Amino acid sequence: MRLLRLASCIALGLGLAAGGARAETFDTSAGPVEVTRIVSGLDTPWAVAFLPGGNMLITERDGKLLHLDAAGQRIEVDGVPAVRASGQGGLLDVVAANDFARSREIFLTYSEPAEGGAHTAVAVARLSEDAARLENLRVIFRMTPTVSGGRHFGSRVVERADGTLFVTLGERGQDTRAQDVTTHLGKVVRINRDGSIPSDNPDFGPGAAPGLWSIGHRNPQGAALDAEGRLWTVAHGARGGDEINRPEAGRNYGWPVITFGRAYSGLPIGEGTHKEGMEQPVTYWDPSIAPSGMAILSGRMFPGWEGDIFVGSLKDDYVSRLDREGDRVTSEEGLFRGAFARIRDVREGPDGALWFLSEGDGALYRVTPAD
Amino acid sequence: MRLLRLASCIALGLGLAAGGARAETFDTSAGPVEVTRIVSGLDTPWAVAFLPGGNMLITERDGKLLHLDAAGQRIEVDGVPAVRASGQGGLLDVVAANDFARSREIFLTYSEPAEGGAHTAVAVARLSEDAARLENLRVIFRMTPTVSGGRHFGSRVVERADGTLFVTLGERGQDTRAQDVTTHLGKVVRINRDGSIPSDNPDFGPGAAPGLWSIGHRNPQGAALDAEGRLWTVAHGARGGDEINRPEAGRNYGWPVITFGRAYSGLPIGEGTHKEGMEQPVTYWDPSIAPSGMAILSGRMFPGWEGDIFVGSLKDDYVSRLDREGDRVTSEEGLFRGAFARIRDVREGPDGALWFLSEGDGALYRVTPAD
């Protein structure tokens, strides 16, 4: 007889718990919101991308591209290009092409190893149907020159509605070369998906590096389009002077000639804060917060935050909400301050939720209105 | 000038928090495990199904079918059949066909309203590519007879490797009719996907209701296949006598003639616990735990739990792990006792994680080894 009276069995290793919260609730200007950890165990995550159909991609800086689904499966995608994973370099941004549902193509940015060091590169590739590998990978942009060291690669890639790509590029620690139009250092570039240069790009004169859109950036690690399709960026300053900009074609954003920051030595940088022919930032932080990823919310899930800019702080461990009215930022709200470590990327999900990656926690979080 | 010194801004509604856990850790016989809440805000969820590609479906008893993706989008699927949502009836089980990747077909069980009350029904339908609606829905099984009242509909549907479907059916509170082979009350049936009856089904004699596989069940609300493809079920007893069975073709599992339970009045039921021609349960609970969904783990993620049976308790708020050796259950471990309210469904995810639905919390949880 196989019968067993279970009621008299001893429970093994019984986990007793008070049944506490599985998500955290925070008060915000949009009312109470719930922050739920969706993915954990990530190793220095850098970017998250949402795919049509509802799955996600996450880059880890050391060179892994992960595919995640709702059922909790995590696949490491094969065929990612080799990266120079040191300092701030590695596998950086990932974005699904606007036509991903048809093409299954994604864009990656990364620090590509080369003679003399590394440079920021952009690749496009097809994600196989089973998400196991990248196929038909083409490198469509390589920053020049290649520079040694591990600082200021940028980089984010944003696809405009016209199919052209904005790519944000740091100055690799070569500050004055952010003004040198013969290089890609400290620039925003605009390229076509096949790597060619759009014919309506601005003209920076003879000898200019191909693809320049705007110059004089320090290290823009966040970028997003607003509802009108205009580019916004956020860049690291020095000891101060992190900037929000809205880069326009052919303009000069001033680094290192004008800045609201000071050198880490405490000495002033450049010529001050204003100069003819150079643009003022939309807003800036001093001291710096070490801003990384950026999102501009549609308001689909958070109507009160429609059009506002969200930026992750690596240094101060919070998500900044910048109250935006048209071209202006009128105030800042610090969200979740101290609760999550080193916010690396900030995105809007397809349903309008706010998502962020915490490098320190190795985790991906979703923010929704509390029930 | 649009400039604003953000460092001096007042943060609005700043949510300070200690950065506590977003998931709960429990000690178990497989070591520490983490229970993460993946979905919240569900209204009386009944079943969860995993789709190839990584998305999920969840039934809510009142008649909603939800499609969920990793990006947190929750779509209500249109085209679900009308259900009699009262008592224990409503929209019940959901399972993806084994060939879903090609066919996109799913199976649903539900209490279908009809003259005289309701009966358990099984439908197959195609989930549209955008998951917005069910297409080409066919009702492939209807329990007979239709009975009034809201008790004991069952029901789970399990697809065997040969493409036939096991469906577990409660006795609608008509206890003695679980022995009446002219009805589907208190039976397990086996049907083909087109609603026809497999030619190798057992023979219950002239006048038997079509499709019978085994008889004498009370209210089986959990079912799963083991690695050998054999069916296991779990059924509600009365005040005691919840049973785990391994229903074999043509067998009689005894309700209400033999049972280890007593009536809610405290009086004995039937003829005792044993009778010639009637099967003993693999194991039973007395007092009852009100068992619902069941999973048998592959061991992919929890090697120490390979082949073990997991059952959710609605009444005692825990997940039961039944240590299984072949056809025997040798001991029980009570997992997460008291931490989650009314466990309704228990499943293995495609990567081997353990998942469960809490009806009381309105939430879906994933269980993985703690990092």
Interface residues (C-beta under 8 A of the other chain):
Chain A: M1 R2 L3 L4 R5 L6 A7 C9 I10 A11 L12 G13 L14 G15 L16 A17 A18 G19 G20 A21 R22 A23 E24 T25 F26 D27 T28 S29 V33 E34 V35 T36 R37 I38 S40 G41 F50 L51 G53 G54 N55 M56 L68 D69 A70 A71 G72 Q73 R74 Q280 P281 V282 T283 Y284 W285 D286 P287 S320 L322 D327 R328 V329 T330 S331 E332 E333 G334 L335 F336 R337 G338 A339 F340 G349 P350 D351 A353 W355 A363 Y365 R366 T368 D371
Chain B: M1 R2 L3 L4 R5 L6 A7 C9 I10 A11 L12 G13 L14 G15 L16 A17 A18 G19 G20 A21 R22 A23 E24 T25 F26 D27 T28 S29 V33 E34 V35 T36 R37 I38 S40 G41 F50 L51 G53 G54 N55 M56 L68 D69 A70 A71 G72 Q73 R74 Q280 P281 V282 T283 Y284 W285 D286 P287 L322 D327 R328 V329 T330 S331 E332 E333 G334 L335 F336 R337 G338 A339 F340 G349 P350 D351 A353 A363 Y365 R366 T368 D371
